[in-house]
Amino acid sequence: MTIPNILTLLRVLLVPVIVMLLINEEKNILLWWAFGLFLVSAITDFLDGWLARKLDQESDFGRLIDPIADKLLIVGVYFALVENGTITDLHVIAFILIVCREVLVSALREYLAKFSINMIPTKLAKLKTAIQLVTSAALIISPLFSDTFLLFSLIGLWLSVVITISTGYSYCLYATKQISFKNKFRK
């Protein structure tokens, strides 16, 4: 068990705690705790990859669990934000689109692994994750601020949806090309 993998697992373990804090009725102080733990989780997302490369501790386990941890964090937080009423009305569609893309990309990764094809995250996908993390942090604390702050946070949510769909589409194209290439040489 390496330090990067421990950080990734910490991120996974913090997800239910953050979700419970967000859906609790006692809002004000718990939102700050959720925000703080979310920031710790977001920092571990950066640190685990950086440390894995810096310490030469990249592993198959890390490559598998890191994107899962990211998806659990984002989807868990968005679920809680829908549950607690921060994300409402048409903005719930943004949450649904993000979840659909995350499930699709995870399924593609698993399917491509059967062909020994590794789907490496693109720079745009890393930007997507960064925007989702910033937007999630803003949405977590938005009930403590003005409606204008919430509005800007929801605009960030929709921006992340556009990038999320774009990266999902590019991963689908990549998967199609890789499978076609493999099938061409199999015959």
RAZINOR-V949621 format. One record per pair of residues at least 12 apart in sequence whose ideal C-beta (glycine too) atoms are under 10 Angstrom apart, sorted by the first residue. I is the first residue (numbers start at 0). J is the second residue. D is the distance in Angstrom with one decimal. If there is no record, write none. Layout:
# RAZINOR-V949621
I&J&D / I&J&D
This chain:
# RAZINOR-V949621
0&58&9.7 / 0&60&8.8 / 1&47&9.2 / 1&50&8.2 / 1&51&7.2 / 1&54&7.4 / 1&55&9.9 / 1&56&4.2 / 1&57&9.0 / 1&58&6.6 / 1&60&8.6 / 1&61&7.3 / 2&46&8.7 / 2&47&8.1 / 2&50&5.6 / 2&51&8.5 / 2&54&6.9 / 2&56&7.0 / 3&43&9.1 / 3&46&7.6 / 3&47&4.2 / 3&48&7.1 / 3&49&8.3 / 3&50&4.7 / 3&51&3.9 / 3&52&8.7 / 3&53&9.1 / 3&54&7.3 / 3&56&5.5 / 3&57&7.8 / 3&58&7.9 / 3&60&9.6 / 3&61&5.6 / 3&64&9.9 / 3&65&8.3 / 4&47&7.4 / 4&50&9.8 / 4&51&8.1 / 4&56&7.9 / 4&58&6.6 / 4&60&5.9 / 4&61&5.3 / 4&64&7.0 / 4&65&8.8 / 5&43&9.2 / 5&47&8.4 / 5&50&9.8 / 6&39&9.9 / 6&40&9.6 / 6&42&8.9 / 6&43&4.3 / 6&44&8.5 / 6&45&9.6 / 6&46&5.6 / 6&47&4.2 / 6&48&9.3 / 6&49&9.9 / 6&50&7.1 / 6&51&9.2 / 6&61&9.5 / 6&65&9.4 / 6&68&9.2 / 7&43&6.9 / 7&44&8.3 / 7&46&9.5 / 7&47&4.8 / 7&48&9.0 / 7&51&9.1 / 7&60&8.7 / 7&61&6.4 / 7&63&9.7 / 7&64&5.2 / 7&65&5.3 / 7&66&9.8 / 7&67&8.7 / 7&68&5.1 / 7&69&9.2 / 8&43&9.3 / 8&47&9.3 / 8&60&9.7 / 8&64&7.1 / 8&68&7.7 / 9&39&8.0 / 9&40&7.8 / 9&43&5.8 / 9&46&10.0 / 9&47&8.9 / 9&68&8.9 / 10&39&8.4 / 10&40&4.7 / 10&41&8.6 / 10&42&9.4 / 10&43&4.8 / 10&44&6.4 / 10&46&9.8 / 10&47&7.6 / 10&64&9.1 / 10&65&8.6 / 10&67&9.8 / 10&68&4.5 / 10&69&7.9 / 10&71&7.9 / 10&72&6.1 / 11&40&9.1 / 11&43&9.8 / 11&64&7.3 / 11&65&9.9 / 11&67&7.6 / 11&68&4.9 / 11&69&9.9 / 11&71&6.0 / 11&72&8.1 / 11&75&9.8 / 12&40&9.5 / 12&68&9.5 / 13&33&9.9 / 13&36&5.4 / 13&37&8.0 / 13&39&6.7 / 13&40&4.9 / 13&43&8.2 / 13&68&9.4 / 13&71&9.7 / 13&72&7.7 / 13&75&9.4 / 14&36&9.4 / 14&37&9.5 / 14&40&7.4 / 14&68&8.0 / 14&70&9.9 / 14&71&5.0 / 14&72&5.5 / 14&73&9.5 / 14&74&8.8 / 14&75&4.5 / 14&76&7.9 / 14&79&9.6 / 15&71&9.2 / 15&75&7.4 / 15&79&10.0 / 16&32&8.8 / 16&33&8.3 / 16&36&6.1 / 16&37&9.9 / 16&40&9.5 / 16&75&9.9 / 17&32&8.6 / 17&33&5.1 / 17&34&8.9 / 17&35&9.5 / 17&36&5.1 / 17&37&5.5 / 17&39&9.4 / 17&40&7.0 / 17&72&7.7 / 17&75&6.8 / 17&76&6.3 / 17&79&7.3 / 17&135&9.6 / 17&139&8.2 / 18&33&8.4 / 18&71&9.8 / 18&72&9.7 / 18&74&9.9 / 18&75&4.9 / 18&76&7.1 / 18&78&6.9 / 18&79&4.5 / 18&80&9.6 / 18&82&8.4 / 18&83&9.8 / 19&33&8.7 / 19&79&8.2 / 20&32&5.3 / 20&33&3.9 / 20&34&8.9 / 20&35&9.5 / 20&36&7.1 / 20&37&9.2 / 20&79&8.3 / 20&83&9.9 / 20&139&9.0 / 21&33&5.0 / 21&34&9.5 / 21&37&9.0 / 21&75&8.8 / 21&76&7.0 / 21&78&8.9 / 21&79&3.7 / 21&80&6.6 / 21&82&7.5 / 21&83&5.5 / 21&85&8.2 / 21&138&9.6 / 21&139&6.7 / 21&142&9.9 / 22&78&8.8 / 22&79&5.1 / 22&80&9.2 / 22&81&9.8 / 22&82&4.9 / 22&83&5.4 / 22&84&9.9 / 23&79&9.6 / 23&83&8.4 / 24&83&9.1 / 26&83&7.9 / 26&142&6.3 / 26&143&8.0 / 27&142&8.5 / 27&143&6.6 / 30&83&9.0 / 30&85&9.4 / 30&139&6.3 / 30&140&5.8 / 30&141&9.0 / 30&142&6.4 / 30&143&5.9 / 31&139&9.0 / 31&140&7.3 / 31&143&7.7 / 33&76&8.3 / 33&79&8.1 / 33&80&10.0 / 33&83&9.8 / 33&136&9.7 / 33&139&5.5 / 33&140&8.4 / 34&135&9.6 / 34&136&6.4 / 34&137&9.4 / 34&138&9.9 / 34&139&4.8 / 34&140&5.0 / 34&143&8.8 / 35&139&9.6 / 35&140&10.0 / 36&139&9.6 / 37&72&7.8 / 37&75&10.0 / 37&76&6.6 / 37&132&8.1 / 37&135&6.6 / 37&136&5.8 / 37&138&9.9 / 37&139&5.8 / 37&140&9.3 / 38&132&9.0 / 38&136&6.5 / 38&139&9.4 / 40&68&8.4 / 40&69&9.5 / 40&71&9.7 / 40&72&5.5 / 40&75&9.8 / 40&76&9.0 / 40&132&8.5 / 40&135&9.6 / 40&136&9.9 / 41&69&9.7 / 41&72&7.9 / 41&128&9.3 / 41&129&8.8 / 41&131&9.6 / 41&132&4.6 / 41&133&8.4 / 41&135&8.1 / 41&136&6.9 / 42&132&9.6 / 43&65&9.9 / 43&68&8.3 / 43&72&9.4 / 44&65&7.8 / 44&68&7.4 / 44&69&6.2 / 44&72&7.6 / 44&125&10.0 / 44&128&7.1 / 44&129&9.0 / 44&132&6.9 / 45&125&10.0 / 45&128&9.8 / 45&129&8.9 / 45&132&9.2 / 47&61&7.0 / 47&64&9.2 / 47&65&6.3 / 47&68&8.3 / 48&61&8.2 / 48&62&9.9 / 48&65&6.8 / 48&120&9.5 / 48&125&9.2 / 51&65&8.5 / 59&117&9.7 / 62&108&9.7 / 62&117&7.5 / 62&119&9.0 / 62&120&9.9 / 63&108&8.8 / 63&109&9.8 / 63&112&8.9 / 65&120&9.1 / 66&101&9.0 / 66&104&8.1 / 66&105&7.4 / 66&108&7.2 / 66&118&9.2 / 66&120&7.3 / 66&124&9.2 / 66&128&9.0 / 67&101&9.8 / 67&105&7.4 / 67&108&9.6 / 69&101&8.6 / 69&120&9.4 / 69&124&9.9 / 69&127&9.9 / 69&128&5.8 / 69&131&8.4 / 69&132&8.6 / 70&97&9.4 / 70&98&8.8 / 70&100&9.7 / 70&101&4.6 / 70&102&8.4 / 70&104&8.4 / 70&105&6.7 / 70&128&9.5 / 70&131&9.9 / 71&101&9.4 / 72&128&9.5 / 72&131&8.9 / 72&132&8.0 / 72&135&7.9 / 73&94&9.7 / 73&97&6.9 / 73&98&8.9 / 73&101&7.3 / 73&127&9.7 / 73&128&7.7 / 73&131&5.1 / 73&132&7.6 / 73&134&9.3 / 73&135&6.4 / 73&159&8.9 / 73&163&9.5 / 74&94&8.4 / 74&97&7.3 / 74&98&5.6 / 74&101&6.2 / 74&102&9.0 / 74&131&9.9 / 75&135&9.7 / 76&94&9.9 / 76&131&9.0 / 76&132&9.3 / 76&134&9.7 / 76&135&4.8 / 76&136&8.9 / 76&138&7.8 / 76&139&6.9 / 77&90&10.0 / 77&91&9.3 / 77&93&8.3 / 77&94&4.6 / 77&95&9.4 / 77&97&6.5 / 77&98&7.5 / 77&131&8.6 / 77&134&9.4 / 77&135&7.0 / 77&138&8.1 / 77&156&8.3 / 77&159&10.0 / 78&94&7.5 / 78&98&8.3 / 79&135&9.9 / 79&138&9.9 / 79&139&8.7 / 80&94&7.7 / 80&135&7.8 / 80&138&5.4 / 80&139&7.2 / 80&141&8.9 / 80&142&9.6 / 80&152&9.6 / 80&156&9.1 / 81&93&9.9 / 81&94&5.7 / 81&95&9.3 / 83&139&9.6 / 83&142&7.9 / 84&142&8.3 / 85&138&5.6 / 85&139&7.8 / 85&140&9.6 / 85&141&6.1 / 85&142&6.0 / 85&149&7.4 / 85&152&8.4 / 85&153&9.1 / 86&138&6.8 / 86&141&9.7 / 86&149&9.7 / 86&152&9.3 / 86&153&7.6 / 86&156&7.2 / 87&153&9.5 / 88&153&9.9 / 89&153&9.6 / 89&157&9.7 / 90&138&9.5 / 90&149&9.9 / 90&152&9.8 / 90&153&5.5 / 90&156&6.4 / 90&157&7.8 / 90&160&9.7 / 92&157&9.4 / 92&160&8.4 / 93&134&9.6 / 93&153&8.0 / 93&156&5.0 / 93&157&5.7 / 93&158&9.7 / 93&159&7.8 / 93&160&4.7 / 93&161&9.8 / 93&163&8.9 / 94&156&8.0 / 94&160&8.9 / 95&160&9.7 / 96&157&9.5 / 96&159&9.7 / 96&160&5.2 / 96&161&9.6 / 96&163&6.8 / 96&164&6.5 / 96&167&9.1 / 97&127&9.5 / 97&131&7.4 / 97&156&8.4 / 97&159&7.1 / 97&160&6.3 / 97&163&5.3 / 97&164&8.9 / 97&167&9.5 / 98&163&9.8 / 99&163&9.2 / 99&164&9.1 / 99&167&8.2 / 100&127&9.2 / 100&160&8.6 / 100&162&10.0 / 100&163&4.9 / 100&164&6.3 / 100&165&9.6 / 100&166&7.7 / 100&167&4.0 / 100&168&9.0 / 100&170&8.8 / 100&171&9.9 / 101&131&9.8 / 101&163&8.0 / 101&167&8.4 / 102&167&9.9 / 103&167&5.9 / 103&168&9.9 / 103&170&8.0 / 103&171&7.5 / 103&174&9.8 / 104&118&7.8 / 104&120&9.6 / 104&124&8.5 / 104&163&9.3 / 104&166&7.8 / 104&167&5.9 / 104&170&5.3 / 104&171&8.6 / 104&174&9.2 / 105&118&10.0 / 106&174&9.7 / 107&167&8.9 / 107&170&5.8 / 107&171&6.9 / 107&173&8.4 / 107&174&4.8 / 107&175&9.6 / 107&177&9.7 / 107&178&9.8 / 108&170&8.4 / 108&174&8.8 / 110&174&7.2 / 110&178&8.3 / 111&170&9.4 / 111&173&8.7 / 111&174&5.8 / 111&177&6.3 / 111&178&7.6 / 111&181&9.3 / 113&178&10.0 / 114&174&9.7 / 114&177&7.1 / 114&178&6.9 / 114&180&9.6 / 114&181&5.2 / 114&182&9.4 / 114&185&9.7 / 115&181&9.1 / 116&173&9.0 / 116&174&8.0 / 116&177&4.9 / 116&178&8.1 / 116&180&9.1 / 116&181&7.4 / 117&177&9.8 / 118&170&6.3 / 118&173&6.7 / 118&174&7.1 / 118&177&8.3 / 119&173&9.4 / 120&166&8.6 / 120&170&9.2 / 121&166&6.6 / 121&169&6.7 / 121&170&8.1 / 121&173&8.7 / 122&166&9.9 / 123&162&6.6 / 123&165&6.8 / 123&166&5.3 / 123&169&7.2 / 124&162&8.4 / 124&163&9.0 / 124&165&9.3 / 124&166&4.5 / 124&167&9.1 / 124&169&8.2 / 124&170&7.7 / 125&166&9.3 / 126&159&9.5 / 126&162&6.5 / 126&166&8.6 / 127&158&9.7 / 127&159&6.4 / 127&160&9.6 / 127&161&9.4 / 127&162&4.4 / 127&163&5.5 / 127&164&9.6 / 127&165&8.0 / 127&166&5.3 / 127&167&9.2 / 128&159&9.0 / 128&162&9.4 / 128&163&9.5 / 128&166&9.4 / 129&159&9.3 / 129&162&9.7 / 130&155&6.7 / 130&156&9.2 / 130&158&6.2 / 130&159&4.5 / 130&160&9.8 / 130&161&9.6 / 130&162&6.2 / 130&163&8.8 / 131&155&8.8 / 131&156&8.5 / 131&158&9.7 / 131&159&4.8 / 131&160&9.4 / 131&162&8.5 / 131&163&7.4 / 132&159&9.2 / 133&152&9.3 / 133&155&6.7 / 133&158&9.9 / 133&159&8.6 / 134&151&9.5 / 134&152&6.3 / 134&153&8.6 / 134&154&8.8 / 134&155&3.8 / 134&156&5.2 / 134&157&9.1 / 134&158&7.5 / 134&159&5.3 / 134&160&9.7 / 135&152&9.0 / 135&155&9.0 / 135&156&8.5 / 135&159&8.8 / 136&152&8.9 / 136&155&9.7 / 137&149&8.6 / 137&151&7.3 / 137&152&4.0 / 137&153&9.2 / 137&154&9.9 / 137&155&6.2 / 137&156&8.9 / 138&152&4.7 / 138&153&7.6 / 138&155&8.0 / 138&156&6.8 / 139&152&9.0 / 140&152&8.7 / 141&153&8.3
